[in-house]
Amino acid sequence: MKAAPVASPKVMKVAFWAGLLVGTLDIADALIFYGIRGVPATRILQGIAFGLIGNSAFTLGNPSVILGLLLHYFIAITVAAIYMLVSLSIPLWRQPWLSGTLYGIAVYTVMNYMVLPLSHVGLRPIPSWIPLLNGIAALILLVGIPLALIARRYLTPRRS
Protein backbone atom coordinates (compact mmCIF):
# COMPACT_ATOMS: atom_id res chain seq x y z
CA MET A 1 0.00 0.00 0.00
CA LYS A 2 1.33 3.44 -0.96
CA ALA A 3 2.00 5.83 1.91
CA ALA A 4 0.14 9.11 1.99
CA PRO A 5 2.23 12.03 0.71
CA VAL A 6 3.77 14.25 3.35
CA ALA A 7 3.11 17.96 3.22
CA SER A 8 6.57 19.39 2.69
CA PRO A 9 7.44 22.96 3.63
CA LYS A 10 7.34 23.74 -0.12
CA VAL A 11 3.73 22.51 -0.37
CA MET A 12 2.69 24.53 2.67
CA LYS A 13 4.47 27.62 1.33
CA VAL A 14 2.70 27.27 -2.03
CA ALA A 15 -0.64 26.74 -0.22
CA PHE A 16 -0.10 29.81 1.96
CA TRP A 17 0.72 32.17 -0.92
CA ALA A 18 -1.94 30.64 -3.16
CA GLY A 19 -4.47 31.09 -0.35
CA LEU A 20 -3.55 34.75 0.01
CA LEU A 21 -3.92 35.23 -3.75
CA VAL A 22 -7.29 33.51 -4.14
CA GLY A 23 -8.52 35.02 -0.88
CA THR A 24 -7.75 38.47 -2.25
CA LEU A 25 -9.46 37.72 -5.57
CA ASP A 26 -12.51 36.29 -3.80
CA ILE A 27 -12.94 39.14 -1.31
CA ALA A 28 -12.41 41.68 -4.10
CA ASP A 29 -15.26 40.04 -6.00
CA ALA A 30 -17.52 40.20 -2.93
CA LEU A 31 -16.64 43.83 -2.19
CA ILE A 32 -17.26 44.88 -5.80
CA PHE A 33 -20.37 42.74 -6.39
CA TYR A 34 -22.11 43.74 -3.17
CA GLY A 35 -20.63 47.25 -3.11
CA ILE A 36 -22.38 47.99 -6.42
CA ARG A 37 -25.56 46.90 -4.64
CA GLY A 38 -24.96 49.37 -1.82
CA VAL A 39 -23.47 47.08 0.84
CA PRO A 40 -20.51 48.72 2.60
CA ALA A 41 -17.23 46.78 2.78
CA THR A 42 -17.33 46.91 6.57
CA ARG A 43 -20.72 45.20 6.58
CA ILE A 44 -19.47 42.41 4.31
CA LEU A 45 -16.49 41.72 6.57
CA GLN A 46 -18.65 41.92 9.69
CA GLY A 47 -20.96 39.44 7.97
CA ILE A 48 -18.05 37.01 7.79
CA ALA A 49 -17.29 37.56 11.49
CA PHE A 50 -21.00 36.99 12.22
CA GLY A 51 -20.53 33.34 11.31
CA LEU A 52 -18.20 32.95 14.30
CA ILE A 53 -19.40 35.46 16.91
CA GLY A 54 -23.04 36.09 15.98
CA ASN A 55 -24.86 39.42 16.21
CA SER A 56 -22.10 41.13 18.19
CA ALA A 57 -20.15 41.27 14.91
CA PHE A 58 -22.37 44.18 13.87
CA THR A 59 -21.82 46.18 17.05
CA LEU A 60 -18.08 45.74 17.65
CA GLY A 61 -16.94 48.03 14.85
CA ASN A 62 -13.43 47.66 13.46
CA PRO A 63 -12.43 44.64 15.59
CA SER A 64 -15.15 42.57 13.92
CA VAL A 65 -14.15 43.92 10.49
CA ILE A 66 -10.58 42.74 11.13
CA LEU A 67 -11.85 39.42 12.49
CA GLY A 68 -13.95 38.94 9.34
CA LEU A 69 -10.96 39.62 7.12
CA LEU A 70 -8.74 37.24 9.12
CA LEU A 71 -11.42 34.53 9.00
CA HIS A 72 -11.79 35.01 5.26
CA TYR A 73 -8.06 34.52 4.70
CA PHE A 74 -7.95 31.59 7.11
CA ILE A 75 -10.64 29.88 5.04
CA ALA A 76 -8.90 30.76 1.75
CA ILE A 77 -5.56 29.38 2.94
CA THR A 78 -7.31 26.24 4.22
CA VAL A 79 -9.07 25.77 0.88
CA ALA A 80 -5.74 26.21 -0.92
CA ALA A 81 -3.96 23.78 1.41
CA ILE A 82 -6.63 21.13 0.86
CA TYR A 83 -6.28 21.45 -2.91
CA MET A 84 -2.49 21.32 -2.76
CA LEU A 85 -2.48 18.27 -0.48
CA VAL A 86 -5.02 16.41 -2.60
CA SER A 87 -3.02 17.24 -5.72
CA LEU A 88 -0.07 15.35 -4.22
CA SER A 89 -2.09 12.12 -4.27
CA ILE A 90 -4.30 12.64 -7.31
CA PRO A 91 -2.75 14.09 -10.48
CA LEU A 92 -5.18 17.01 -10.68
CA TRP A 93 -2.51 18.95 -12.58
CA ARG A 94 -3.26 16.92 -15.70
CA GLN A 95 -6.62 18.67 -16.14
CA PRO A 96 -6.33 21.99 -14.25
CA TRP A 97 -9.32 23.64 -15.95
CA LEU A 98 -11.60 20.72 -15.15
CA SER A 99 -10.25 20.03 -11.66
CA GLY A 100 -10.27 23.75 -10.81
CA THR A 101 -13.86 24.10 -12.00
CA LEU A 102 -14.98 21.06 -10.01
CA TYR A 103 -13.07 22.26 -6.94
CA GLY A 104 -14.70 25.70 -7.15
CA ILE A 105 -18.14 24.06 -7.25
CA ALA A 106 -17.15 21.77 -4.36
CA VAL A 107 -15.99 24.75 -2.28
CA TYR A 108 -19.26 26.57 -2.97
CA THR A 109 -21.26 23.50 -1.96
CA VAL A 110 -19.27 22.77 1.21
CA MET A 111 -19.30 26.41 2.35
CA ASN A 112 -23.01 26.97 1.73
CA TYR A 113 -24.43 23.60 2.75
CA MET A 114 -22.01 22.44 5.48
CA VAL A 115 -19.89 25.25 6.96
CA LEU A 116 -22.43 28.11 7.04
CA PRO A 117 -25.28 25.94 8.42
CA LEU A 118 -22.98 24.96 11.32
CA SER A 119 -22.09 28.61 12.02
CA HIS A 120 -24.24 31.45 13.37
CA VAL A 121 -25.37 32.06 9.79
CA GLY A 122 -27.34 28.82 9.63
CA LEU A 123 -28.88 27.34 6.51
CA ARG A 124 -29.72 30.15 4.13
CA PRO A 125 -32.31 30.10 1.39
CA ILE A 126 -30.93 29.74 -2.14
CA PRO A 127 -30.09 33.28 -3.31
CA SER A 128 -31.65 34.82 -6.38
CA TRP A 129 -29.99 33.78 -9.60
CA ILE A 130 -27.59 36.73 -10.03
CA PRO A 131 -25.88 36.37 -6.59
CA LEU A 132 -25.98 32.59 -7.02
CA LEU A 133 -24.22 32.74 -10.39
CA ASN A 134 -21.72 35.29 -9.09
CA GLY A 135 -20.92 33.12 -6.07
CA ILE A 136 -20.38 29.98 -8.10
CA ALA A 137 -18.50 31.77 -10.90
CA ALA A 138 -16.21 33.52 -8.39
CA LEU A 139 -15.27 30.26 -6.72
CA ILE A 140 -14.59 28.61 -10.08
CA LEU A 141 -12.75 31.47 -11.80
CA LEU A 142 -11.08 33.19 -8.85
CA VAL A 143 -10.40 30.24 -6.54
CA GLY A 144 -10.60 26.80 -8.15
CA ILE A 145 -8.90 27.43 -11.49
CA PRO A 146 -6.12 29.63 -10.05
CA LEU A 147 -5.38 26.97 -7.41
CA ALA A 148 -5.25 24.29 -10.10
CA LEU A 149 -2.88 26.33 -12.25
CA ILE A 150 -0.67 27.16 -9.26
CA ALA A 151 -0.53 23.49 -8.26
CA ARG A 152 0.37 22.54 -11.83
CA ARG A 153 3.11 25.17 -11.96
CA TYR A 154 4.69 24.57 -8.55
CA LEU A 155 3.82 21.04 -7.42
CA THR A 156 3.87 18.79 -10.49
CA PRO A 157 6.63 16.25 -10.90
CA ARG A 158 9.37 17.54 -13.16
CA ARG A 159 9.72 15.66 -16.41
CA SER A 160 13.17 15.08 -17.83
C-alpha positions as CSV (number, residue, x, y, z in Angstrom):
1,M,0.0,0.0,0.0
2,K,1.3,3.4,-1.0
3,A,2.0,5.8,1.9
4,A,0.1,9.1,2.0
5,P,2.2,12.0,0.7
6,V,3.8,14.2,3.4
7,A,3.1,18.0,3.2
8,S,6.6,19.4,2.7
9,P,7.4,23.0,3.6
10,K,7.3,23.7,-0.1
11,V,3.7,22.5,-0.4
12,M,2.7,24.5,2.7
13,K,4.5,27.6,1.3
14,V,2.7,27.3,-2.0
15,A,-0.6,26.7,-0.2
16,F,-0.1,29.8,2.0
17,W,0.7,32.2,-0.9
18,A,-1.9,30.6,-3.2
19,G,-4.5,31.1,-0.3
20,L,-3.5,34.8,0.0
21,L,-3.9,35.2,-3.7
22,V,-7.3,33.5,-4.1
23,G,-8.5,35.0,-0.9
24,T,-7.7,38.5,-2.2
25,L,-9.5,37.7,-5.6
26,D,-12.5,36.3,-3.8
27,I,-12.9,39.1,-1.3
28,A,-12.4,41.7,-4.1
29,D,-15.3,40.0,-6.0
30,A,-17.5,40.2,-2.9
31,L,-16.6,43.8,-2.2
32,I,-17.3,44.9,-5.8
33,F,-20.4,42.7,-6.4
34,Y,-22.1,43.7,-3.2
35,G,-20.6,47.2,-3.1
36,I,-22.4,48.0,-6.4
37,R,-25.6,46.9,-4.6
38,G,-25.0,49.4,-1.8
39,V,-23.5,47.1,0.8
40,P,-20.5,48.7,2.6
41,A,-17.2,46.8,2.8
42,T,-17.3,46.9,6.6
43,R,-20.7,45.2,6.6
44,I,-19.5,42.4,4.3
45,L,-16.5,41.7,6.6
46,Q,-18.7,41.9,9.7
47,G,-21.0,39.4,8.0
48,I,-18.1,37.0,7.8
49,A,-17.3,37.6,11.5
50,F,-21.0,37.0,12.2
51,G,-20.5,33.3,11.3
52,L,-18.2,32.9,14.3
53,I,-19.4,35.5,16.9
54,G,-23.0,36.1,16.0
55,N,-24.9,39.4,16.2
56,S,-22.1,41.1,18.2
57,A,-20.1,41.3,14.9
58,F,-22.4,44.2,13.9
59,T,-21.8,46.2,17.1
60,L,-18.1,45.7,17.7
61,G,-16.9,48.0,14.8
62,N,-13.4,47.7,13.5
63,P,-12.4,44.6,15.6
64,S,-15.2,42.6,13.9
65,V,-14.1,43.9,10.5
66,I,-10.6,42.7,11.1
67,L,-11.9,39.4,12.5
68,G,-14.0,38.9,9.3
69,L,-11.0,39.6,7.1
70,L,-8.7,37.2,9.1
71,L,-11.4,34.5,9.0
72,H,-11.8,35.0,5.3
73,Y,-8.1,34.5,4.7
74,F,-7.9,31.6,7.1
75,I,-10.6,29.9,5.0
76,A,-8.9,30.8,1.7
77,I,-5.6,29.4,2.9
78,T,-7.3,26.2,4.2
79,V,-9.1,25.8,0.9
80,A,-5.7,26.2,-0.9
81,A,-4.0,23.8,1.4
82,I,-6.6,21.1,0.9
83,Y,-6.3,21.4,-2.9
84,M,-2.5,21.3,-2.8
85,L,-2.5,18.3,-0.5
86,V,-5.0,16.4,-2.6
87,S,-3.0,17.2,-5.7
88,L,-0.1,15.4,-4.2
89,S,-2.1,12.1,-4.3
90,I,-4.3,12.6,-7.3
91,P,-2.7,14.1,-10.5
92,L,-5.2,17.0,-10.7
93,W,-2.5,19.0,-12.6
94,R,-3.3,16.9,-15.7
95,Q,-6.6,18.7,-16.1
96,P,-6.3,22.0,-14.3
97,W,-9.3,23.6,-16.0
98,L,-11.6,20.7,-15.1
99,S,-10.3,20.0,-11.7
100,G,-10.3,23.8,-10.8
101,T,-13.9,24.1,-12.0
102,L,-15.0,21.1,-10.0
103,Y,-13.1,22.3,-6.9
104,G,-14.7,25.7,-7.1
105,I,-18.1,24.1,-7.3
106,A,-17.2,21.8,-4.4
107,V,-16.0,24.7,-2.3
108,Y,-19.3,26.6,-3.0
109,T,-21.3,23.5,-2.0
110,V,-19.3,22.8,1.2
111,M,-19.3,26.4,2.3
112,N,-23.0,27.0,1.7
113,Y,-24.4,23.6,2.7
114,M,-22.0,22.4,5.5
115,V,-19.9,25.3,7.0
116,L,-22.4,28.1,7.0
117,P,-25.3,25.9,8.4
118,L,-23.0,25.0,11.3
119,S,-22.1,28.6,12.0
120,H,-24.2,31.5,13.4
121,V,-25.4,32.1,9.8
122,G,-27.3,28.8,9.6
123,L,-28.9,27.3,6.5
124,R,-29.7,30.2,4.1
125,P,-32.3,30.1,1.4
126,I,-30.9,29.7,-2.1
127,P,-30.1,33.3,-3.3
128,S,-31.7,34.8,-6.4
129,W,-30.0,33.8,-9.6
130,I,-27.6,36.7,-10.0
131,P,-25.9,36.4,-6.6
132,L,-26.0,32.6,-7.0
133,L,-24.2,32.7,-10.4
134,N,-21.7,35.3,-9.1
135,G,-20.9,33.1,-6.1
136,I,-20.4,30.0,-8.1
137,A,-18.5,31.8,-10.9
138,A,-16.2,33.5,-8.4
139,L,-15.3,30.3,-6.7
140,I,-14.6,28.6,-10.1
141,L,-12.8,31.5,-11.8
142,L,-11.1,33.2,-8.8
143,V,-10.4,30.2,-6.5
144,G,-10.6,26.8,-8.2
145,I,-8.9,27.4,-11.5
146,P,-6.1,29.6,-10.1
147,L,-5.4,27.0,-7.4
148,A,-5.3,24.3,-10.1
149,L,-2.9,26.3,-12.2
150,I,-0.7,27.2,-9.3
151,A,-0.5,23.5,-8.3
152,R,0.4,22.5,-11.8
153,R,3.1,25.2,-12.0
154,Y,4.7,24.6,-8.5
155,L,3.8,21.0,-7.4
156,T,3.9,18.8,-10.5
157,P,6.6,16.3,-10.9
158,R,9.4,17.5,-13.2
159,R,9.7,15.7,-16.4
160,S,13.2,15.1,-17.8
